[in-house]
Amino acid sequence: MDNESTIPVDKLVKVYIKMRDHHTTMMQEFKKQEDASVGQMKQVKDALLAYCKDQNLESVKTAEGSFYRTTKRRYTTADWGSMNQFILEHQVPELYEKRIHQGNMETFLTEHPDLLPPGLNCDAEYSVTVRRNKQ
């Protein structure tokens, strides 16, 4: 919009809300279609996985394409105290992920404004939130 300053702010809010409502409707419809499609693809993948299991195969090549089965592993712990002790005892800090919990850091900094962890970076930017008037 080239002439933003000449458009009344209430009109901008009205247009934004209308656009957001349209976007929400489109996204809800897309989500329904996506869910149906993902469900159908899962059924086909399950059938292919069953085929691999039944035939005792790891991969299959067809005229249309190929497929193969893999094993995905996800590691968790039910005992963080023991896990932390194990990691320290065996000096394997690479078993941790390097990231900061955003909400907890913000709470910590709010509660301890005089303490700043070394090397901490913070990116902040303004955003605008638009709300509809209650009718």
Distance bins in CASP14 RR format, pairs under 12 A and 6 or more apart:
PFRMAT RR
TARGET T0000
AUTHOR 0000-0000-0000
RMODE 2
METHOD distances of the structure
MODEL  1
1 7 1 0 0 1 0 0 0 0 0 0 0
1 11 0 0 0 0 0 1 0 0 0 0 0
1 12 0 0 0 0 1 0 0 0 0 0 0
1 15 0 0 0 0 1 0 0 0 0 0 0
1 16 0 0 0 0 0 1 0 0 0 0 0
3 11 0 0 0 0 0 1 0 0 0 0 0
3 12 0 0 0 0 0 1 0 0 0 0 0
4 11 0 0 0 0 0 1 0 0 0 0 0
4 12 1 0 0 1 0 0 0 0 0 0 0
4 15 0 0 0 0 0 1 0 0 0 0 0
5 12 0 0 0 0 0 1 0 0 0 0 0
6 12 0 0 0 0 0 1 0 0 0 0 0
7 13 0 0 0 0 0 1 0 0 0 0 0
7 14 0 0 0 0 0 1 0 0 0 0 0
7 15 0 0 0 0 1 0 0 0 0 0 0
7 16 0 0 0 0 0 1 0 0 0 0 0
8 14 0 0 0 0 1 0 0 0 0 0 0
8 15 0 0 0 0 0 1 0 0 0 0 0
9 15 0 0 0 0 0 1 0 0 0 0 0
9 16 0 0 0 0 0 1 0 0 0 0 0
9 128 0 0 0 0 0 1 0 0 0 0 0
9 130 0 0 0 0 0 1 0 0 0 0 0
10 16 0 0 0 0 0 1 0 0 0 0 0
10 17 0 0 0 0 0 1 0 0 0 0 0
10 130 0 0 0 0 0 1 0 0 0 0 0
10 133 0 0 0 0 0 1 0 0 0 0 0
11 17 0 0 0 0 0 1 0 0 0 0 0
11 18 0 0 0 0 0 1 0 0 0 0 0
12 18 0 0 0 0 0 1 0 0 0 0 0
12 19 0 0 0 0 0 1 0 0 0 0 0
12 128 0 0 0 0 0 1 0 0 0 0 0
12 130 0 0 0 0 1 0 0 0 0 0 0
13 19 0 0 0 0 0 1 0 0 0 0 0
13 20 0 0 0 0 0 1 0 0 0 0 0
13 128 0 0 0 0 1 0 0 0 0 0 0
13 129 0 0 0 0 0 1 0 0 0 0 0
13 130 1 0 1 0 0 0 0 0 0 0 0
13 131 0 0 0 0 1 0 0 0 0 0 0
13 132 0 0 0 0 1 0 0 0 0 0 0
13 133 0 0 0 0 1 0 0 0 0 0 0
14 20 0 0 0 0 0 1 0 0 0 0 0
14 21 0 0 0 0 0 1 0 0 0 0 0
14 130 0 0 0 0 1 0 0 0 0 0 0
14 132 0 0 0 0 1 0 0 0 0 0 0
14 133 0 0 0 0 0 1 0 0 0 0 0
15 21 0 0 0 0 0 1 0 0 0 0 0
15 22 0 0 0 0 0 1 0 0 0 0 0
15 130 0 0 0 0 0 1 0 0 0 0 0
16 22 0 0 0 0 0 1 0 0 0 0 0
16 23 0 0 0 0 0 1 0 0 0 0 0
16 128 0 0 0 0 1 0 0 0 0 0 0
16 129 0 0 0 0 0 1 0 0 0 0 0
16 130 1 0 1 0 0 0 0 0 0 0 0
16 131 0 0 0 0 0 1 0 0 0 0 0
16 132 0 0 0 0 1 0 0 0 0 0 0
17 23 0 0 0 0 0 1 0 0 0 0 0
17 24 0 0 0 0 0 1 0 0 0 0 0
17 129 0 0 0 0 0 1 0 0 0 0 0
17 130 1 0 0 1 0 0 0 0 0 0 0
17 131 0 0 0 0 1 0 0 0 0 0 0
17 132 1 0 1 0 0 0 0 0 0 0 0
17 133 0 0 0 0 1 0 0 0 0 0 0
17 135 0 0 0 0 0 1 0 0 0 0 0
18 24 0 0 0 0 0 1 0 0 0 0 0
18 25 0 0 0 0 0 1 0 0 0 0 0
18 130 0 0 0 0 0 1 0 0 0 0 0
18 132 0 0 0 0 0 1 0 0 0 0 0
19 25 0 0 0 0 0 1 0 0 0 0 0
19 26 0 0 0 0 0 1 0 0 0 0 0
19 130 0 0 0 0 1 0 0 0 0 0 0
20 26 0 0 0 0 0 1 0 0 0 0 0
20 27 0 0 0 0 0 1 0 0 0 0 0
20 128 0 0 0 0 0 1 0 0 0 0 0
20 129 0 0 0 0 0 1 0 0 0 0 0
20 130 1 0 0 1 0 0 0 0 0 0 0
20 131 0 0 0 0 0 1 0 0 0 0 0
20 132 0 0 0 0 1 0 0 0 0 0 0
21 27 0 0 0 0 0 1 0 0 0 0 0
21 28 0 0 0 0 0 1 0 0 0 0 0
21 130 0 0 0 0 0 1 0 0 0 0 0
21 132 0 0 0 0 1 0 0 0 0 0 0
22 28 0 0 0 0 0 1 0 0 0 0 0
22 29 0 0 0 0 0 1 0 0 0 0 0
23 29 0 0 0 0 0 1 0 0 0 0 0
23 30 0 0 0 0 0 1 0 0 0 0 0
24 30 0 0 0 0 0 1 0 0 0 0 0
24 31 0 0 0 0 0 1 0 0 0 0 0
24 132 0 0 0 0 0 1 0 0 0 0 0
25 31 0 0 0 0 0 1 0 0 0 0 0
25 32 0 0 0 0 0 1 0 0 0 0 0
26 32 0 0 0 0 0 1 0 0 0 0 0
26 33 0 0 0 0 0 1 0 0 0 0 0
26 34 0 0 0 0 0 1 0 0 0 0 0
27 33 0 0 0 0 0 1 0 0 0 0 0
27 34 0 0 0 0 1 0 0 0 0 0 0
28 34 0 0 0 0 0 1 0 0 0 0 0
28 35 0 0 0 0 0 1 0 0 0 0 0
29 35 0 0 0 0 0 1 0 0 0 0 0
29 36 0 0 0 0 0 1 0 0 0 0 0
30 36 0 0 0 0 0 1 0 0 0 0 0
30 37 0 0 0 0 0 1 0 0 0 0 0
30 38 0 0 0 0 0 1 0 0 0 0 0
31 37 0 0 0 0 0 1 0 0 0 0 0
31 38 0 0 0 0 0 1 0 0 0 0 0
32 38 0 0 0 0 0 1 0 0 0 0 0
32 39 0 0 0 0 0 1 0 0 0 0 0
33 39 0 0 0 0 0 1 0 0 0 0 0
33 40 0 0 0 0 0 1 0 0 0 0 0
34 40 0 0 0 0 0 1 0 0 0 0 0
34 41 0 0 0 0 0 1 0 0 0 0 0
35 41 0 0 0 0 0 1 0 0 0 0 0
35 42 0 0 0 0 0 1 0 0 0 0 0
36 42 0 0 0 0 0 1 0 0 0 0 0
36 43 0 0 0 0 0 1 0 0 0 0 0
37 43 0 0 0 0 0 1 0 0 0 0 0
37 44 0 0 0 0 0 1 0 0 0 0 0
38 44 0 0 0 0 0 1 0 0 0 0 0
38 45 0 0 0 0 0 1 0 0 0 0 0
39 45 0 0 0 0 1 0 0 0 0 0 0
39 46 0 0 0 0 1 0 0 0 0 0 0
40 46 0 0 0 0 0 1 0 0 0 0 0
40 47 0 0 0 0 0 1 0 0 0 0 0
41 47 0 0 0 0 0 1 0 0 0 0 0
41 48 0 0 0 0 0 1 0 0 0 0 0
42 48 0 0 0 0 0 1 0 0 0 0 0
42 49 0 0 0 0 0 1 0 0 0 0 0
43 49 0 0 0 0 0 1 0 0 0 0 0
43 50 0 0 0 0 0 1 0 0 0 0 0
44 50 0 0 0 0 0 1 0 0 0 0 0
44 51 0 0 0 0 0 1 0 0 0 0 0
44 67 0 0 0 0 1 0 0 0 0 0 0
45 51 0 0 0 0 0 1 0 0 0 0 0
45 52 0 0 0 0 0 1 0 0 0 0 0
45 67 0 0 0 0 1 0 0 0 0 0 0
45 68 0 0 0 0 0 1 0 0 0 0 0
45 69 0 0 0 0 1 0 0 0 0 0 0
45 70 0 0 0 0 0 1 0 0 0 0 0
46 52 0 0 0 0 0 1 0 0 0 0 0
46 53 0 0 0 0 0 1 0 0 0 0 0
46 69 0 0 0 0 0 1 0 0 0 0 0
47 53 0 0 0 0 0 1 0 0 0 0 0
47 54 0 0 0 0 0 1 0 0 0 0 0
47 60 0 0 0 0 0 1 0 0 0 0 0
47 67 0 0 0 0 0 1 0 0 0 0 0
48 54 0 0 0 0 0 1 0 0 0 0 0
48 55 0 0 0 0 0 1 0 0 0 0 0
48 57 0 0 0 0 0 1 0 0 0 0 0
48 59 0 0 0 0 0 1 0 0 0 0 0
48 60 1 0 0 1 0 0 0 0 0 0 0
48 62 0 0 0 0 0 1 0 0 0 0 0
48 64 0 0 0 0 0 1 0 0 0 0 0
48 65 0 0 0 0 0 1 0 0 0 0 0
48 66 0 0 0 0 0 1 0 0 0 0 0
48 67 1 0 1 0 0 0 0 0 0 0 0
48 68 0 0 0 0 1 0 0 0 0 0 0
48 69 1 0 0 1 0 0 0 0 0 0 0
49 55 0 0 0 0 0 1 0 0 0 0 0
49 57 0 0 0 0 0 1 0 0 0 0 0
49 58 0 0 0 0 0 1 0 0 0 0 0
49 60 0 0 0 0 0 1 0 0 0 0 0
49 67 0 0 0 0 1 0 0 0 0 0 0
49 68 0 0 0 0 0 1 0 0 0 0 0
49 69 1 0 1 0 0 0 0 0 0 0 0
49 70 0 0 0 0 0 1 0 0 0 0 0
49 71 0 0 0 0 0 1 0 0 0 0 0
49 72 0 0 0 0 0 1 0 0 0 0 0
50 56 0 0 0 0 0 1 0 0 0 0 0
50 57 0 0 0 0 0 1 0 0 0 0 0
50 67 0 0 0 0 0 1 0 0 0 0 0
50 69 0 0 0 0 0 1 0 0 0 0 0
51 57 1 0 0 1 0 0 0 0 0 0 0
51 58 0 0 0 0 0 1 0 0 0 0 0
51 59 0 0 0 0 0 1 0 0 0 0 0
51 60 1 0 0 1 0 0 0 0 0 0 0
51 62 0 0 0 0 0 1 0 0 0 0 0
51 67 0 0 0 0 1 0 0 0 0 0 0
51 68 0 0 0 0 0 1 0 0 0 0 0
51 69 0 0 0 0 1 0 0 0 0 0 0
52 58 1 0 0 1 0 0 0 0 0 0 0
52 59 1 0 0 1 0 0 0 0 0 0 0
52 60 1 0 0 1 0 0 0 0 0 0 0
52 66 0 0 0 0 0 1 0 0 0 0 0
52 67 1 0 0 1 0 0 0 0 0 0 0
52 68 1 0 0 1 0 0 0 0 0 0 0
52 69 1 0 1 0 0 0 0 0 0 0 0
52 70 0 0 0 0 0 1 0 0 0 0 0
52 71 0 0 0 0 0 1 0 0 0 0 0
53 60 0 0 0 0 0 1 0 0 0 0 0
53 69 1 0 0 1 0 0 0 0 0 0 0
54 60 0 0 0 0 0 1 0 0 0 0 0
54 69 0 0 0 0 0 1 0 0 0 0 0
55 67 0 0 0 0 0 1 0 0 0 0 0
55 69 0 0 0 0 0 1 0 0 0 0 0
56 69 0 0 0 0 0 1 0 0 0 0 0
57 66 0 0 0 0 0 1 0 0 0 0 0
57 67 0 0 0 0 1 0 0 0 0 0 0
57 68 0 0 0 0 1 0 0 0 0 0 0
57 69 1 0 0 1 0 0 0 0 0 0 0
58 66 0 0 0 0 0 1 0 0 0 0 0
58 67 0 0 0 0 0 1 0 0 0 0 0
58 68 1 0 1 0 0 0 0 0 0 0 0
58 69 1 0 0 1 0 0 0 0 0 0 0
58 70 0 0 0 0 1 0 0 0 0 0 0
58 71 0 0 0 0 0 1 0 0 0 0 0
59 65 0 0 0 0 0 1 0 0 0 0 0
59 66 1 0 0 1 0 0 0 0 0 0 0
59 67 1 0 0 1 0 0 0 0 0 0 0
59 68 1 1 0 0 0 0 0 0 0 0 0
59 69 1 0 0 1 0 0 0 0 0 0 0
59 70 0 0 0 0 1 0 0 0 0 0 0
60 66 1 0 0 1 0 0 0 0 0 0 0
60 67 1 0 1 0 0 0 0 0 0 0 0
60 68 1 0 0 1 0 0 0 0 0 0 0
60 69 0 0 0 0 1 0 0 0 0 0 0
61 67 0 0 0 0 1 0 0 0 0 0 0
61 68 0 0 0 0 1 0 0 0 0 0 0
62 68 0 0 0 0 0 1 0 0 0 0 0
75 83 0 0 0 0 1 0 0 0 0 0 0
75 95 0 0 0 0 1 0 0 0 0 0 0
75 97 0 0 0 0 0 1 0 0 0 0 0
76 83 0 0 0 0 1 0 0 0 0 0 0
77 83 1 0 1 0 0 0 0 0 0 0 0
77 84 0 0 0 0 1 0 0 0 0 0 0
77 85 0 0 0 0 0 1 0 0 0 0 0
77 86 0 0 0 0 1 0 0 0 0 0 0
77 87 0 0 0 0 0 1 0 0 0 0 0
77 95 0 0 0 0 0 1 0 0 0 0 0
77 96 0 0 0 0 0 1 0 0 0 0 0
79 85 0 0 0 0 1 0 0 0 0 0 0
79 86 0 0 0 0 1 0 0 0 0 0 0
80 86 0 0 0 0 0 1 0 0 0 0 0
80 87 0 0 0 0 0 1 0 0 0 0 0
80 96 0 0 0 0 0 1 0 0 0 0 0
81 87 0 0 0 0 1 0 0 0 0 0 0
81 88 0 0 0 0 0 1 0 0 0 0 0
81 89 0 0 0 0 0 1 0 0 0 0 0
82 88 0 0 0 0 0 1 0 0 0 0 0
82 89 0 0 0 0 0 1 0 0 0 0 0
83 89 0 0 0 0 0 1 0 0 0 0 0
83 90 0 0 0 0 0 1 0 0 0 0 0
83 92 0 0 0 0 0 1 0 0 0 0 0
83 95 0 0 0 0 1 0 0 0 0 0 0
83 96 0 0 0 0 1 0 0 0 0 0 0
84 90 0 0 0 0 0 1 0 0 0 0 0
84 92 0 0 0 0 0 1 0 0 0 0 0
84 93 0 0 0 0 0 1 0 0 0 0 0
84 95 0 0 0 0 1 0 0 0 0 0 0
84 96 0 0 0 0 1 0 0 0 0 0 0
85 92 0 0 0 0 0 1 0 0 0 0 0
86 92 0 0 0 0 1 0 0 0 0 0 0
86 93 0 0 0 0 0 1 0 0 0 0 0
86 95 0 0 0 0 1 0 0 0 0 0 0
86 96 0 0 0 0 0 1 0 0 0 0 0
87 93 1 0 0 1 0 0 0 0 0 0 0
87 94 0 0 0 0 1 0 0 0 0 0 0
87 95 1 0 1 0 0 0 0 0 0 0 0
87 96 1 0 0 1 0 0 0 0 0 0 0
87 97 0 0 0 0 0 1 0 0 0 0 0
88 95 0 0 0 0 0 1 0 0 0 0 0
88 96 0 0 0 0 0 1 0 0 0 0 0
89 95 0 0 0 0 0 1 0 0 0 0 0
99 105 0 0 0 0 0 1 0 0 0 0 0
100 106 0 0 0 0 1 0 0 0 0 0 0
100 107 0 0 0 0 0 1 0 0 0 0 0
100 108 0 0 0 0 1 0 0 0 0 0 0
100 109 0 0 0 0 0 1 0 0 0 0 0
100 117 0 0 0 0 1 0 0 0 0 0 0
100 119 0 0 0 0 0 1 0 0 0 0 0
100 120 1 0 0 1 0 0 0 0 0 0 0
100 121 0 0 0 0 1 0 0 0 0 0 0
100 122 0 0 0 0 0 1 0 0 0 0 0
101 107 0 0 0 0 1 0 0 0 0 0 0
101 108 0 0 0 0 1 0 0 0 0 0 0
102 108 0 0 0 0 0 1 0 0 0 0 0
102 109 0 0 0 0 0 1 0 0 0 0 0
102 120 0 0 0 0 0 1 0 0 0 0 0
102 122 0 0 0 0 0 1 0 0 0 0 0
102 123 0 0 0 0 0 1 0 0 0 0 0
102 124 0 0 0 0 0 1 0 0 0 0 0
103 109 0 0 0 0 1 0 0 0 0 0 0
103 110 0 0 0 0 1 0 0 0 0 0 0
103 111 0 0 0 0 0 1 0 0 0 0 0
104 110 0 0 0 0 0 1 0 0 0 0 0
104 111 0 0 0 0 0 1 0 0 0 0 0
104 112 0 0 0 0 0 1 0 0 0 0 0
104 117 0 0 0 0 0 1 0 0 0 0 0
105 111 0 0 0 0 0 1 0 0 0 0 0
105 112 0 0 0 0 0 1 0 0 0 0 0
105 115 0 0 0 0 0 1 0 0 0 0 0
105 116 0 0 0 0 0 1 0 0 0 0 0
105 117 0 0 0 0 1 0 0 0 0 0 0
105 120 1 0 0 1 0 0 0 0 0 0 0
105 121 0 0 0 0 0 1 0 0 0 0 0
105 122 0 0 0 0 1 0 0 0 0 0 0
106 112 0 0 0 0 0 1 0 0 0 0 0
106 113 0 0 0 0 0 1 0 0 0 0 0
106 120 0 0 0 0 0 1 0 0 0 0 0
106 122 0 0 0 0 1 0 0 0 0 0 0
106 124 0 0 0 0 0 1 0 0 0 0 0
107 113 0 0 0 0 0 1 0 0 0 0 0
108 114 0 0 0 0 0 1 0 0 0 0 0
108 115 1 0 0 1 0 0 0 0 0 0 0
108 116 0 0 0 0 0 1 0 0 0 0 0
108 117 0 0 0 0 1 0 0 0 0 0 0
108 120 0 0 0 0 0 1 0 0 0 0 0
109 115 1 0 0 1 0 0 0 0 0 0 0
109 116 1 0 0 1 0 0 0 0 0 0 0
109 117 0 0 0 0 1 0 0 0 0 0 0
109 120 0 0 0 0 1 0 0 0 0 0 0
109 122 0 0 0 0 1 0 0 0 0 0 0
109 124 0 0 0 0 0 1 0 0 0 0 0
116 122 0 0 0 0 1 0 0 0 0 0 0
END
